[in-house]
């Protein structure tokens, strides 16, 4: 009885580990996901939310975190490696610049 339970438990752990960026929460720690932080000056909270919604729908984006610091919007995007250029282009089109 113990061996089948251990086998099932091991299989579940392996499946979770292979989940990678398919699970939004897992992407933040997976090496094949890149993280970019961009800033936008003179933005309102309402516009930041609109931008966040648009970025969440972009292909290759696995997670978005935003915050408003006064009138500066800060966006951190978690992206699958093969989509990094298109997502960075989208951020530039929205008026964001890279934080170095």
ZADO-1210 file (C-alpha; in nm, 4 decimals, padded with zeros to 6 digits):
<atoms>
<atom x="00.0000" y="00.0000" z="00.0000" code="UNK" pos="1"/>
<atom x="00.2851" y="00.2393" z="00.0747" code="UNK" pos="2"/>
<atom x="00.4687" y="00.1940" z="-00.2568" code="UNK" pos="3"/>
<atom x="00.1691" y="00.2931" z="-00.4749" code="UNK" pos="4"/>
<atom x="00.1093" y="00.6010" z="-00.2579" code="UNK" pos="5"/>
<atom x="00.4724" y="00.7062" z="-00.2910" code="UNK" pos="6"/>
<atom x="00.4605" y="00.6500" z="-00.6673" code="UNK" pos="7"/>
<atom x="00.1454" y="00.8607" z="-00.7047" code="UNK" pos="8"/>
<atom x="00.2884" y="01.1349" z="-00.4849" code="UNK" pos="9"/>
<atom x="00.6131" y="01.1361" z="-00.6870" code="UNK" pos="10"/>
<atom x="00.4177" y="01.1566" z="-01.0114" code="UNK" pos="11"/>
<atom x="00.2160" y="01.4525" z="-00.8842" code="UNK" pos="12"/>
<atom x="00.5328" y="01.6346" z="-00.7800" code="UNK" pos="13"/>
<atom x="00.6879" y="01.5721" z="-01.1214" code="UNK" pos="14"/>
<atom x="00.3790" y="01.7059" z="-01.2985" code="UNK" pos="15"/>
<atom x="00.3818" y="02.0189" z="-01.0848" code="UNK" pos="16"/>
<atom x="00.7498" y="02.0747" z="-01.1589" code="UNK" pos="17"/>
<atom x="00.6890" y="02.0403" z="-01.5334" code="UNK" pos="18"/>
<atom x="00.4009" y="02.2882" z="-01.5189" code="UNK" pos="19"/>
<atom x="00.6428" y="02.5787" z="-01.5546" code="UNK" pos="20"/>
<atom x="00.4896" y="02.8884" z="-01.7041" code="UNK" pos="21"/>
<atom x="00.1567" y="02.7232" z="-01.7715" code="UNK" pos="22"/>
<atom x="00.0693" y="02.8156" z="-01.4151" code="UNK" pos="23"/>
<atom x="00.0869" y="03.1922" z="-01.3595" code="UNK" pos="24"/>
<atom x="00.2083" y="03.1507" z="-01.0024" code="UNK" pos="25"/>
<atom x="00.4854" y="02.9128" z="-01.1102" code="UNK" pos="26"/>
<atom x="00.6268" y="03.1426" z="-01.3779" code="UNK" pos="27"/>
<atom x="00.7785" y="03.3814" z="-01.1272" code="UNK" pos="28"/>
<atom x="01.0438" y="03.1245" z="-01.0324" code="UNK" pos="29"/>
<atom x="01.0993" y="02.9419" z="-01.3610" code="UNK" pos="30"/>
<atom x="01.4225" y="03.0123" z="-01.5531" code="UNK" pos="31"/>
<atom x="01.2577" y="03.0111" z="-01.8986" code="UNK" pos="32"/>
<atom x="01.0440" y="03.3092" z="-01.8014" code="UNK" pos="33"/>
<atom x="01.2011" y="03.6528" z="-01.8272" code="UNK" pos="34"/>
<atom x="01.1126" y="03.9467" z="-01.6057" code="UNK" pos="35"/>
<atom x="01.1005" y="04.3057" z="-01.7277" code="UNK" pos="36"/>
<atom x="01.0181" y="04.6190" z="-01.5294" code="UNK" pos="37"/>
<atom x="00.9042" y="04.9302" z="-01.7151" code="UNK" pos="38"/>
<atom x="00.7974" y="05.2787" z="-01.6026" code="UNK" pos="39"/>
<atom x="00.5518" y="05.5327" z="-01.7387" code="UNK" pos="40"/>
<atom x="00.5396" y="05.8919" z="-01.6156" code="UNK" pos="41"/>
<atom x="00.2202" y="06.0932" z="-01.5743" code="UNK" pos="42"/>
<atom x="-00.0225" y="05.8016" z="-01.5587" code="UNK" pos="43"/>
<atom x="-00.3443" y="05.7671" z="-01.3610" code="UNK" pos="44"/>
<atom x="-00.4587" y="05.4581" z="-01.1753" code="UNK" pos="45"/>
<atom x="-00.7385" y="05.4069" z="-01.4271" code="UNK" pos="46"/>
<atom x="-00.4954" y="05.4119" z="-01.7218" code="UNK" pos="47"/>
<atom x="-00.2554" y="05.1796" z="-01.5387" code="UNK" pos="48"/>
<atom x="-00.5379" y="04.9275" z="-01.4985" code="UNK" pos="49"/>
<atom x="-00.6249" y="04.9547" z="-01.8688" code="UNK" pos="50"/>
<atom x="-00.2611" y="04.8912" z="-01.9600" code="UNK" pos="51"/>
<atom x="-00.2403" y="04.5985" z="-01.7170" code="UNK" pos="52"/>
<atom x="-00.5479" y="04.4380" z="-01.8716" code="UNK" pos="53"/>
<atom x="-00.4045" y="04.4787" z="-02.2216" code="UNK" pos="54"/>
<atom x="-00.0695" y="04.3283" z="-02.1190" code="UNK" pos="55"/>
<atom x="-00.2351" y="04.0320" z="-01.9467" code="UNK" pos="56"/>
<atom x="-00.3963" y="03.9451" z="-02.2799" code="UNK" pos="57"/>
<atom x="-00.0716" y="03.9651" z="-02.4782" code="UNK" pos="58"/>
<atom x="00.0715" y="03.6429" z="-02.6177" code="UNK" pos="59"/>
<atom x="00.3542" y="03.5040" z="-02.4056" code="UNK" pos="60"/>
<atom x="00.2741" y="03.7076" z="-02.0948" code="UNK" pos="61"/>
<atom x="00.2459" y="03.4797" z="-01.7939" code="UNK" pos="62"/>
<atom x="00.2038" y="03.7412" z="-01.5245" code="UNK" pos="63"/>
<atom x="00.1805" y="04.1153" z="-01.4688" code="UNK" pos="64"/>
<atom x="00.2305" y="04.3161" z="-01.1529" code="UNK" pos="65"/>
<atom x="00.1620" y="04.6875" z="-01.1404" code="UNK" pos="66"/>
<atom x="00.1891" y="04.9653" z="-00.8880" code="UNK" pos="67"/>
<atom x="00.1414" y="05.3381" z="-00.8920" code="UNK" pos="68"/>
<atom x="00.4084" y="05.5528" z="-00.7278" code="UNK" pos="69"/>
<atom x="00.2617" y="05.9027" z="-00.7349" code="UNK" pos="70"/>
<atom x="00.2072" y="05.9554" z="-01.1069" code="UNK" pos="71"/>
<atom x="00.4638" y="05.6967" z="-01.2156" code="UNK" pos="72"/>
<atom x="00.3243" y="05.3609" z="-01.3195" code="UNK" pos="73"/>
<atom x="00.5515" y="05.0633" z="-01.2609" code="UNK" pos="74"/>
<atom x="00.4816" y="04.7454" z="-01.4580" code="UNK" pos="75"/>
<atom x="00.6648" y="04.4171" z="-01.4034" code="UNK" pos="76"/>
<atom x="00.5937" y="04.1581" z="-01.6719" code="UNK" pos="77"/>
<atom x="00.6762" y="03.7862" z="-01.6624" code="UNK" pos="78"/>
<atom x="00.7217" y="03.6612" z="-02.0181" code="UNK" pos="79"/>
<atom x="00.8028" y="03.3334" z="-02.1901" code="UNK" pos="80"/>
<atom x="01.1485" y="03.3690" z="-02.3457" code="UNK" pos="81"/>
<atom x="01.0372" y="03.3253" z="-02.7067" code="UNK" pos="82"/>
<atom x="00.7895" y="03.6167" z="-02.6774" code="UNK" pos="83"/>
<atom x="01.0127" y="03.8697" z="-02.5029" code="UNK" pos="84"/>
<atom x="01.0688" y="04.0975" z="-02.8041" code="UNK" pos="85"/>
<atom x="00.7020" y="04.1338" z="-02.8952" code="UNK" pos="86"/>
<atom x="00.6053" y="04.2057" z="-02.5333" code="UNK" pos="87"/>
<atom x="00.8817" y="04.4652" z="-02.4992" code="UNK" pos="88"/>
<atom x="00.7600" y="04.6281" z="-02.8224" code="UNK" pos="89"/>
<atom x="00.4058" y="04.6369" z="-02.6793" code="UNK" pos="90"/>
<atom x="00.5338" y="04.8095" z="-02.3647" code="UNK" pos="91"/>
<atom x="00.7121" y="05.0733" z="-02.5734" code="UNK" pos="92"/>
<atom x="00.3968" y="05.1310" z="-02.7818" code="UNK" pos="93"/>
<atom x="00.2044" y="05.1899" z="-02.4582" code="UNK" pos="94"/>
<atom x="00.4558" y="05.4602" z="-02.3614" code="UNK" pos="95"/>
<atom x="00.6601" y="05.2698" z="-02.1021" code="UNK" pos="96"/>
<atom x="01.0382" y="05.2891" z="-02.0754" code="UNK" pos="97"/>
<atom x="01.2755" y="05.0333" z="-01.9305" code="UNK" pos="98"/>
<atom x="01.3954" y="05.0720" z="-01.5740" code="UNK" pos="99"/>
<atom x="01.7705" y="05.0092" z="-01.5570" code="UNK" pos="100"/>
</atoms>
